[in-house]
Amino acid sequence: MFVDIAKIRIKAGDGGNGAVSFHREKYVANGGPDGGDGGRGGNVVFQADTNLSTLLDFRYKRRFIAENGENGKSARCTGKSAPDLVIKVPLGTLIKEAETGRILADISTHEPVIVARGGKGGWGNQHFATPTRQIPRFAKPGLPGEAYEVTLELKLLADVGLVGFPNVGKSTLVSMVSEAKPKIANYHFTTLTPVLGVVKIAEGKNFVMADIPGLIEGASEGIGLGHEFLRHVERCRLNVHVVDVSGCEGRDPIEDFETINRELETFNADLAARPMIVAANKCDMATDEQIENFRKYVEAKGLPYYPISAATRQGVDALVNAIAAMLDTLPPILQYEPEPMPIPQEPEGKRNFTIRVEDGVYFVEADWLLSTLGMVDPEDYESLQYLQRVLIKSGIIEELENMGINEGDTVSILDFEFDYIK
């Protein structure tokens, strides 16, 4: 089964927690804090695998979670970082954030790409020792790893895309110029999945041709099979429009040509503007008048025109040479650039937060405080002092006072409640 789109959830590993530990050794008094840092969580890495040609595996497994980093240890020992989780995908897979459509990565080379980064390990209590705070009984927890619900979309990496109505001879052409052996039969929609073939021109020189399953009118709106595979034309540097010039199925070749071009333009306007060569196939079955009329029509549009018969290989070599010559003048296969995540602007020196009052309770909402609260020990005075300094520096205390908070009022921060004291 050919599957070219799938949705999965990925989660990088969380960083390990910092350790709270104090040095204990015979004959060493007051050894001090020696809690080590947590290890880094594992990244989620995508890498191309040339042995894969479909996303079928992702229909059965949809959750991929990397390991967490190891917690810090005593004696200033840092926890072990977790290994990366490597996910193999076919070459040409585009990874998008499912909710926004933002492009996270384009796996169009064999280089591994980190899509979700593991969280950093938390600091051990050795980092919080100061001349006035010599016994810190708290440490930082590890940061959470990035998590995304992503859409995997396979867009074939091909130099040339063959487009045209069903049964016009695209599969026959691919089989004649490459080692690809698609199913060929005299009925519509014989080709149910895209077929790639490598066309060799000379030693060390070749290009990849894609046989895109036949389009029909309305394909861009979901009619027929074409809408399933139009995405595979998007990367092609050159389109070869194969037309049945003989009209043996009762269709007009000029009308066929216009219909397919409209479908390409409706799906993606860039496709209609892409370089195109017109291959007038089945010339062995057409009259001289049919061939000449279609030639005049195509050349009037300024497009290269090549009459061929894929079944008998008539004119095929000239077409292949023309394709190779045009590819030499065109830019490389389209690669998509990752789109950066928009960064919200925060006031300088302060971080975003909201405060609302309900039944006399002041609720503070700030996601970034989650990691800070994770290291607070309500039973430890120095730990609470650290939280107080964070609230003052971030401007939360100032905003509470501006809202008229009184001594003894309750403040709730992510379910952590305390009484306000001036």
ABEGO torsion letter per residue (X at the ends): XBBABBBBBBBBBBBBBBBBBBBBBBGBBGAEBABBBBBBBBBBBBBBBAABABAAAAAABABBBBBBBBBBBBGGBBBBBBBBBBBBBBBGBBBBBAAAGBBABBBABABBBBABBBBBBBBBAAAABBAABABBABBBBBBBBBBBBBBBBBBBBBABBBBEBBGAGAAAAAAAABABBBBBBBBBGABABBBBBBBBABBGBBBBBBBBBBBBBGAAAGBEAAAAAAAAAAABABBBBBBBAAGAAGBBAAAAAAAAAAAAAAABAAAAABBBBBBBBGAAABBAAAAAAAAAAAAAAGBBBBBBBAAAGBGAAAAAAAAAAAAAABBBBBBBBBBBBBBBBBBBGBBBBBBBBBGGBBBBBBAAAAAAAAABBAABAAAAAAAAAAAAAAGAAAAAAAAGBBBGBBBBBGGBBBBBBX
